[in-house]
Amino acid sequence: MGAIATYRGLLSNRPLVRLLAGEFTSHIGDWLYLVALLVIVYRESGDPLLLGIIGGARILPYVVLSFPAGIAADRFDRRLILLVTDLMRGGTMIAMAVLAIVDGPLIAIVALAIFATCFSAFFNPAMGAYLPMLARDERELGPANSAYATLGEISFIVGPALAGLLIAFADLSVAFIINAITFGIVALTLIGLPPGRPGMNAAADTVNDQADATSAPGSTDESAAAAPDPATARALFRSILRPIAGLTTLDLVAGFLFGGISVITVLIAVDRLGAGEEATGFLNAAIGVGGVVGALASGALVLRANLAPPTLVGAALLGTGFIMLGLVDTLALSLVAMAIIAAGALVVGVLETTIFQRVVPDVIRGRTLGAQETLSTLTYAAGAFLMPVLVTSVGYFEVLGLGGIAIGIAGIVAVILVGPAMRLAPMEGTESLRRVSRLPLFAGVPPAALEAAAARLVPVSVANGEVVLRQGDAADRFYIIEAGSFAVDQADGTGEVGRLRVMGPDEVFGELGLMHRAPRSATITALSDGRLLALDGPHFLELLGAGPAMADVFMERYGGSVSPPA
C-alpha cells in the first residue's frame, strides 16, 4: 500500500507525467526503428561480420560526443537540448524512409543512422540531468526512475512486436515513418514543459552531504550551480570517484553483453533457432516483457533505504539469464532467458540510476553522465562488434555463460565500491516519525509509506503563546510535536473555553479534521517555545490509507468522542 500511494503521488506531478508520456511514445518508435535497421542490414548483406561492424559503428558517435554532450547539459537548458535532438532525429528518420522506399544504397541508410546517433548522444546526458529537476523532492527520484524504466520496457514490447508484424506483412520503410512521428509528438510535449537550466532545481542534492563518502562542498549551492569553476568541478568529481567507479564497473560489463545481444538476436533467431527473421522481433519483445516485470519489481525495491541487497539480486538474475541463453536451443526457452536477462537488467538499472542521482550534484550531473556513457559505449560497441564473431566461432554457451559469471562478479564489486552511498541517510523528521509510528494510531503502516511521509514533513518553529490551530478554522495539516508543550482548549456552545489537556513530544494533533474533512474542533496553543513537524493534508490522507488498520484505529479512538484533538 505504501508503494502504491507513493506512485499514485507521482500522478500529481504533471510536468513529470507529461515528460514520461512523451518519451514512452518516442521509445516505441525507437525500438521499431532499431529492429528494422538490423533486419535491413542483414537482409542486404547476409554477413554476420558486417552486421557486427555496422552495429558497432552506429554507436561510435556516443564515444566521441557523450562527454561534450554532458558539458552542454551542465551549461544550457536541458529541455531545449532534448527538443533539438528530437527534431533532428525526426527529420533524419524521414530521409531514411525515403531511401528505403526507393531502394537506396545500404551505405546511405547506415550513414543516416550514424548521423541520427550523433544527436542521440546528446539525449541521455540531458535526459538524465533533466528528469531529476522535475522531481519535487529526493524521495521522488527512485519512483520516477522506476516509472520511466517501466514505460521504457512496455515500449520494448510494443516496438519490436510491431517490427515483427511489419517484417511479415509490410514494408520496413513504415518503421522509419512511425519513428519520425513519435519524435514530433515528444517535441510538442517538451515545448510545454518547464525550462531545465542547470541549478534551477537540485532536489536530489539534498542527500549529497549526508553520506561521508559522497559529500562535497557546494553540492547544494544553487548560486554556483550553473557554472562551477574548474577547481570546484575537480573537487566534486574526486568526492564521488569511488561510488562512480563502482557503478561504472557494472556498466562496463553489462555494456559489452548488451552490445552483443542487441546484434546477435538476428543470429539467434535465424541461424541458431531457425525461427526466421520475424523471431528477431519476438526475442526483443521477450526482453520487453521481462523488463516490465523487472521495472515493476524495482518500483518497490527502490523505496528501500539500503539498495545493496536488491542490486545483488538484480545482478544475479542478469547473470543467470545469460548463462541460460547460452544453454538453450529452442525459441520458447530463449524467450524465457531473454525475459530473465531483462528483469535483472531493469532492477540493476533503476537502482543504479537512483544511486547515481543521490551521489552526483546537479552542477556536474550532465558531464558525469557523459563521461560514464563514453566508457560504457566503448564496451557496448566492442560487444556489438565482437559478439557475433565470438558466438559463431567459439560457441554460444562459452561466450554467454562466461558473460553471466562476469556480470555477477561485477555486481559484487559495485556494491563494495559504492559502499555507504547504497544506503539513504535518514531525512529530517524520519526519526521522529519512526518514534511516532510505534503508536497504535499508525499500526500496520508499511515502512515505505513512513519513509515517503518523512520526506514530506515540514519543520515548524513556534514561540511561547503562539496559536497553531484555531477552533473552527479549515483543517489543512497534521502535526507531530518534536519539542515543547501545547495546550488543547475547546469552546462549548455558550462560548465557555475549557482546557482538555496538555500535549508534549511525540504526540500528534490535527488528524481528526483532515480525516472527516471538518473544521478544527479545538484550539492548540504553544505553552513554550517548541518545534513541530507538519504534513500537508493530502499527504496525510495517503499515509492514512497505507495501513489497513489505521482508519479503524481512528474510528475506535474518536468515533464517539465529543472532545477530540483538533
C-alpha positions in Angstrom: 0.0 0.0 0.0 2.8 2.4 0.8 4.4 1.9 -2.6 1.0 2.3 -4.3 0.5 5.6 -2.5 4.0 6.8 -3.5 3.5 6.1 -7.2 0.0 7.5 -7.1 1.5 10.7 -5.8 3.7 10.9 -9.0 0.5 11.5 -11.0 0.1 14.9 -9.3 3.5 15.9 -10.7 2.1 16.9 -14.1 5.4 18.0 -15.8 7.0 14.7 -14.9 4.0 12.7 -16.1 4.0 14.6 -19.4 7.7 14.0 -19.9 7.3 10.3 -19.2 4.3 10.0 -21.6 6.2 11.8 -24.4 9.3 9.7 -24.0 7.2 6.5 -23.9 5.8 7.3 -27.3 9.2 8.0 -28.6 10.7 4.8 -27.3 8.1 2.7 -29.1 9.3 4.3 -32.4 13.0 3.9 -31.4 12.7 0.1 -30.9 10.6 -0.3 -34.0 13.3 1.5 -36.0 16.3 -0.3 -34.5 14.9 -3.8 -35.3 14.0 -2.7 -38.8 17.5 -1.3 -39.3 19.2 -4.5 -38.2 17.0 -6.7 -40.4 17.6 -4.5 -43.5 21.4 -4.7 -42.9 21.4 -8.5 -42.5 18.9 -9.0 -45.3 21.0 -7.0 -47.8 24.4 -8.4 -46.7 23.9 -11.8 -45.1 27.2 -11.3 -43.3 27.5 -11.6 -39.5 30.8 -9.8 -39.5 29.3 -6.8 -41.4 26.3 -6.9 -39.1 28.8 -6.5 -36.1 30.7 -3.7 -37.8 27.6 -1.8 -38.5 26.1 -2.4 -35.1 29.3 -1.1 -33.5 29.8 1.8 -35.9 26.2 3.0 -35.3 27.0 3.8 -31.7 30.5 5.2 -32.1 29.2 8.8 -32.0 28.5 8.2 -28.4 32.2 7.7 -27.7 33.1 11.0 -29.3 30.1 13.1 -28.3 28.9 11.8 -24.9 31.3 13.9 -22.8 30.8 17.1 -24.8 27.0 16.4 -24.6 27.4 16.2 -20.8 29.2 19.5 -20.7 26.4 21.0 -22.8 23.8 19.6 -20.3 25.6 21.4 -17.5 25.7 24.7 -19.3 22.5 25.0 -21.3 18.8 24.4 -20.9 18.4 20.6 -20.8 14.8 20.8 -22.1 16.0 22.7 -25.1 18.7 20.2 -25.8 16.1 17.4 -25.7 13.9 19.4 -28.1 16.6 19.9 -30.7 17.7 16.3 -30.6 14.2 15.0 -31.2 13.5 17.4 -34.1 16.8 16.5 -35.8 16.3 12.7 -35.3 12.7 13.0 -36.6 14.0 14.7 -39.8 16.6 12.0 -40.2 14.0 9.3 -40.0 12.1 10.8 -42.8 15.2 10.8 -45.0 15.8 7.1 -44.1 12.2 6.2 -45.0 12.7 7.8 -48.5 15.8 5.8 -49.1 14.1 2.6 -48.0 11.2 3.3 -50.3 13.3 3.9 -53.4 15.6 1.0 -52.5 18.6 3.4 -52.0 22.1 2.1 -51.2 22.6 0.4 -47.9 25.6 2.6 -47.1 23.5 5.7 -47.2 20.9 4.2 -44.8 23.7 3.3 -42.4 25.3 6.7 -42.7 21.9 8.4 -41.8 21.6 6.0 -38.8 25.0 7.1 -37.6 24.0 10.8 -38.2 20.9 10.3 -36.1 23.0 8.7 -33.4 25.1 11.9 -33.2 22.0 13.7 -31.9 21.0 10.7 -29.7 24.4 11.1 -27.9 23.1 14.4 -26.5 19.8 12.9 -25.4 20.9 10.7 -22.5 23.0 13.2 -20.5 20.3 15.9 -21.0 17.5 13.5 -20.0 19.5 12.1 -17.1 20.0 15.6 -15.7 16.6 17.0 -16.6 14.4 14.2 -15.1 15.7 14.8 -11.5 14.9 18.5 -11.9 11.2 17.7 -12.3 11.2 15.6 -9.1 9.7 17.5 -6.3 12.0 16.0 -3.7 14.8 13.4 -3.4 12.5 10.6 -2.4 10.5 11.0 -5.6 13.6 10.2 -7.7 13.5 6.5 -7.3 9.8 6.1 -8.1 10.3 8.5 -11.1 13.2 6.3 -12.4 11.1 3.2 -11.9 8.2 4.7 -13.8 10.5 5.8 -16.6 12.0 2.3 -16.8 8.6 0.6 -16.7 7.3 2.7 -19.6 10.5 2.1 -21.5 10.1 -1.6 -21.2 6.5 -1.5 -22.2 7.7 0.3 -25.3 10.3 -2.5 -25.7 7.4 -4.9 -26.0 5.3 -2.8 -28.4 8.1 -1.6 -30.7 9.8 -4.9 -31.5 6.4 -6.7 -31.8 5.3 -4.1 -34.3 8.6 -4.6 -36.1 7.9 -8.3 -36.3 4.5 -7.6 -37.9 6.0 -5.1 -40.3 8.7 -7.6 -41.3 6.0 -10.2 -42.0 3.3 -8.1 -43.6 4.5 -4.6 -44.7 7.4 -2.5 -46.0 10.1 -1.7 -43.4 10.1 2.0 -44.5 7.0 2.3 -42.4 9.1 1.8 -39.3 11.1 4.9 -40.1 8.0 7.0 -40.8 6.4 5.9 -37.5 9.6 6.8 -35.6 9.6 10.3 -37.2 6.0 10.8 -36.0 6.9 9.8 -32.4 9.8 12.3 -32.4 7.3 15.0 -33.4 5.0 14.1 -30.6 7.6 14.2 -27.9 8.9 17.6 -29.3 5.4 19.0 -28.8 5.4 17.7 -25.3 8.7 19.3 -24.5 7.6 22.7 -25.6 5.1 22.9 -22.8 7.4 21.7 -20.0 9.4 23.9 -17.6 12.8 25.0 -18.6 15.8 22.9 -17.4 18.6 25.3 -16.9 21.3 23.9 -14.5 20.9 24.9 -10.9 17.2 25.7 -11.1 16.2 22.7 -9.0 18.5 20.4 -7.2 16.1 18.1 -5.4 18.5 15.2 -5.4 21.4 17.2 -4.0 19.9 17.2 -0.5 21.5 13.9 0.3 24.9 14.6 -1.1 26.2 15.9 2.2 24.5 13.2 4.3 27.0 10.4 3.4 30.6 10.9 4.3 31.9 9.0 1.3 29.9 11.2 -1.1 29.7 14.6 0.4 31.2 17.6 -1.4 31.4 21.3 -0.5 28.9 23.3 -2.5 26.8 20.5 -3.7 23.6 22.2 -2.8 24.6 25.8 -3.6 22.3 26.8 -6.4 24.0 30.1 -6.9 27.1 28.3 -8.1 25.2 25.5 -9.9 25.2 26.9 -13.3 29.0 27.2 -13.9 31.3 25.8 -11.3 34.9 26.8 -11.7 37.3 24.0 -12.8 38.8 23.6 -9.3 35.4 23.1 -7.8 34.4 20.7 -10.5 37.5 18.6 -10.0 36.9 18.6 -6.2 33.3 17.4 -6.8 34.5 14.6 -9.1 37.1 13.4 -6.6 34.5 13.3 -3.8 32.3 10.9 -5.8 35.1 8.9 -7.5 34.7 5.7 -5.5 30.9 5.2 -5.9 31.0 6.2 -9.5 33.8 3.7 -10.1 31.6 1.0 -8.6 28.6 1.9 -10.8 30.8 2.2 -13.9 32.3 -1.3 -13.3 28.8 -2.8 -13.5 28.0 -0.6 -16.6 31.1 -1.7 -18.5 30.4 -5.4 -18.1 26.7 -5.0 -18.8 27.5 -2.7 -21.8 29.6 -5.3 -23.5 27.0 -8.0 -23.1 24.1 -5.8 -24.2 26.0 -4.5 -27.1 26.4 -8.1 -28.3 22.8 -9.1 -27.5 21.5 -6.1 -29.5 23.1 -7.6 -32.6 23.1 -11.3 -32.2 19.3 -11.6 -31.7 19.2 -11.8 -35.5 21.8 -14.7 -35.4 19.9 -16.5 -32.6 16.6 -16.2 -34.4 17.8 -17.1 -38.0 20.9 -19.3 -37.6 20.7 -21.0 -34.1 16.9 -21.4 -33.7 15.9 -21.5 -37.4 12.8 -19.5 -36.5 13.1 -16.9 -39.3 13.7 -13.2 -39.4 10.4 -12.3 -37.6 11.6 -14.1 -34.5 14.1 -11.2 -34.1 11.2 -9.0 -33.1 9.8 -11.6 -30.8 13.1 -12.1 -28.9 13.3 -8.4 -28.4 9.7 -8.3 -27.3 10.5 -11.0 -24.7 13.2 -8.7 -23.3 10.5 -6.1 -23.1 8.2 -8.4 -21.1 10.9 -9.3 -18.7 11.9 -5.7 -18.5 8.4 -4.7 -17.4 8.5 -7.3 -14.6 11.9 -6.1 -13.5 10.8 -2.4 -13.7 7.7 -3.1 -11.6 9.8 -5.0 -9.1 12.3 -2.2 -8.9 9.4 0.1 -8.1 9.1 -1.5 -4.7 12.8 -2.2 -4.2 13.9 1.4 -4.9 11.9 2.6 -1.9 14.2 0.7 0.4 16.7 2.6 2.4 19.5 0.1 1.6 19.8 -0.6 -2.1 22.8 -3.1 -1.9 20.7 -6.3 -1.5 18.4 -5.7 -4.4 21.4 -4.7 -6.6 23.0 -8.0 -5.9 19.7 -9.8 -6.7 19.4 -8.0 -10.0 23.0 -8.8 -10.9 22.4 -12.5 -10.1 19.2 -12.6 -12.2 21.1 -10.9 -15.1 23.9 -13.4 -15.0 21.6 -16.4 -14.7 19.7 -15.2 -17.8 22.9 -15.0 -19.9 24.0 -18.5 -18.8 20.6 -19.9 -19.7 20.6 -18.2 -23.1 23.9 -19.9 -23.8 22.5 -23.3 -22.9 19.0 -23.5 -24.6 18.3 -24.1 -28.3 14.5 -23.6 -28.6 12.6 -20.4 -29.2 10.4 -20.8 -26.1 13.3 -21.2 -23.7 15.2 -18.5 -25.4 12.3 -16.2 -24.8 12.3 -17.1 -21.1 16.1 -16.4 -20.9 15.7 -13.1 -22.6 13.0 -12.2 -20.1 15.2 -13.1 -17.2 18.0 -11.0 -18.5 15.8 -8.1 -18.9 14.2 -8.4 -15.4 17.7 -8.4 -13.8 18.9 -5.6 -16.0 16.0 -3.3 -15.2 16.3 -3.9 -11.4 20.0 -3.1 -11.7 19.5 -0.2 -14.0 16.8 1.6 -11.9 18.8 1.1 -8.7 22.0 2.3 -10.4 20.3 5.4 -11.7 18.8 6.3 -8.3 22.2 5.8 -6.6 23.8 8.0 -9.2 21.3 10.8 -8.6 21.8 10.5 -4.9 25.6 10.8 -5.3 26.2 13.3 -8.1 25.5 17.0 -7.5 23.3 18.7 -10.1 26.1 21.1 -11.2 28.2 18.2 -12.6 25.5 15.7 -13.3 25.5 16.1 -17.1 29.2 15.8 -17.6 29.5 12.9 -15.2 26.7 11.1 -17.2 28.6 12.0 -20.4 31.9 10.5 -19.1 30.2 7.4 -17.9 28.3 7.0 -21.1 31.5 7.3 -23.1 33.1 4.4 -21.3 30.0 2.2 -21.4 29.5 3.0 -25.1 33.0 1.8 -25.9 32.3 -1.5 -24.3 28.9 -1.6 -25.9 30.5 -1.1 -29.3 33.1 -3.7 -28.5 30.3 -6.2 -27.7 28.3 -5.3 -30.8 31.5 -5.8 -32.9 32.9 -9.0 -31.2 29.9 -10.9 -30.0 28.6 -12.1 -33.5 32.1 -13.4 -34.3 32.7 -14.9 -30.9 29.4 -16.9 -30.7 29.8 -18.2 -34.2 33.5 -19.2 -33.8 33.7 -20.1 -30.0 30.2 -21.1 -29.1 27.1 -19.6 -27.6 27.4 -21.3 -24.2 31.1 -20.4 -23.8 30.6 -16.7 -24.5 27.3 -16.1 -22.9 28.0 -18.3 -19.9 31.3 -16.5 -19.2 29.4 -13.2 -19.6 26.8 -14.3 -17.0 29.6 -15.1 -14.4 31.3 -11.8 -15.1 28.1 -9.8 -14.5 27.6 -11.4 -11.1 31.2 -10.6 -10.1 30.7 -7.0 -11.3 27.6 -6.7 -9.1 29.6 -7.7 -6.0 32.4 -5.3 -6.9 29.9 -2.4 -7.5 28.3 -2.9 -4.1 31.7 -2.9 -2.3 32.9 0.2 -4.1 29.7 2.2 -3.8 29.6 1.4 -0.1 27.7 3.9 2.1 26.1 5.5 -0.9 23.9 2.4 -1.2 22.1 3.5 1.9 20.0 6.6 2.0 20.7 8.8 5.0 17.5 9.5 7.0 15.9 12.8 6.1 15.0 15.4 8.7 12.0 14.1 10.6 12.4 10.5 9.9 13.4 9.5 13.4 10.6 11.5 14.9 8.1 9.8 12.6 9.6 6.5 13.3 9.1 7.0 17.0 5.5 8.2 16.4 4.9 5.1 14.2 5.1 2.9 17.3 1.8 4.5 18.5 -1.4 2.3 17.9 -2.5 5.1 15.6 -0.1 4.0 13.0 -0.5 0.2 13.4 0.0 -1.6 10.1 1.6 1.3 8.1 4.4 -0.1 5.9 7.9 1.3 6.4 8.0 2.5 2.8 4.9 4.7 3.5 6.5 6.1 6.6 9.7 6.9 4.6 7.7 8.7 1.9 5.8 10.7 4.5 9.1 11.6 6.3 10.3 13.2 3.1 7.3 15.5 3.1 7.4 16.6 6.7 7.9 20.4 7.1 9.6 21.7 10.3 7.7 24.5 12.0 9.2 26.5 14.9 6.7 28.0 17.3 7.0 30.6 20.1 5.5 30.6 23.5 1.9 31.7 23.3 1.6 31.2 19.6 -1.7 29.7 18.3 -1.0 26.8 16.0 -4.6 25.8 15.3 -7.8 27.8 16.0 -11.2 26.1 16.6 -13.4 26.5 13.5 -10.6 27.0 11.0 -10.3 24.8 8.0 -8.2 21.6 8.5 -5.1 21.7 6.3 -2.2 19.9 8.2 -1.3 17.1 10.5 1.3 17.8 13.2 3.8 15.9 15.2 5.3 17.5 18.3 9.1 17.3 18.4 9.7 19.7 21.3 7.7 21.9 23.6 4.3 21.7 25.3 0.9 22.6 23.7 -2.5 23.2 25.3 -5.7 21.8 23.8 -8.6 24.2 24.5 -12.2 23.9 23.3 -15.1 26.3 23.4 -18.6 24.9 24.1 -21.9 26.1 22.7 -22.1 29.0 25.2 -18.6 30.3 24.4 -17.1 29.0 27.6 -13.5 27.7 26.9 -12.2 24.7 28.7 -8.8 23.1 28.7 -8.9 19.5 27.6 -5.3 18.5 28.1 -1.6 19.4 27.5 0.5 17.6 24.9 4.2 17.0 24.7 6.9 15.5 22.4 5.9 12.7 20.1 2.2 13.4 20.5 0.1 14.3 17.4 -2.8 16.5 16.5 -4.7 17.8 13.6 -5.7 14.4 12.3 -9.5 14.4 13.0 -10.4 17.4 10.9 -8.5 16.0 8.0 -10.0 12.6 8.3 -13.6 13.9 8.4 -12.9 17.0 6.3 -14.3 19.1 9.1 -13.3 22.4 10.7 -10.8 22.3 13.6 -12.6 21.1 16.8 -10.2 22.8 19.3 -7.6 25.5 19.6 -3.9 24.4 20.0 -1.6 26.9 21.7 2.1 26.7 22.5 2.9 26.8 26.2 6.6 27.2 25.5 8.9 27.6 22.6 8.7 24.4 20.5 9.1 22.7 17.2 6.6 20.8 15.1 6.7 18.6 12.1 3.8 19.3 9.7 2.4 17.0 7.0 0.0 18.5 4.4 -3.5 17.2 4.3 -3.3 15.2 1.1 -0.1 13.5 2.1 -1.5 12.6 5.5 -4.6 11.0 3.8 -2.2 9.0 1.7 -0.5 7.8 4.8 -3.9 7.1 6.4 -4.7 4.7 3.5 -1.4 3.0 3.6 -2.1 0.9 6.8 -5.1 -1.5 6.7 -5.7 -0.9 10.4 -5.2 2.8 10.6 -8.6 4.0 9.7 -10.2 1.6 12.1 -7.9 2.9 14.9 -9.1 6.4 14.2 -12.7 5.4 14.3 -12.3 3.5 17.6 -10.3 6.3 19.1 -12.5 9.2 18.0 -15.8 7.8 16.7 -17.8 8.6 19.8 -15.7 11.4 21.3 -17.2 14.8 21.8 -13.8 16.5 22.5 -11.0 15.0 20.4 -7.8 16.8 19.5 -8.2 19.2 16.6 
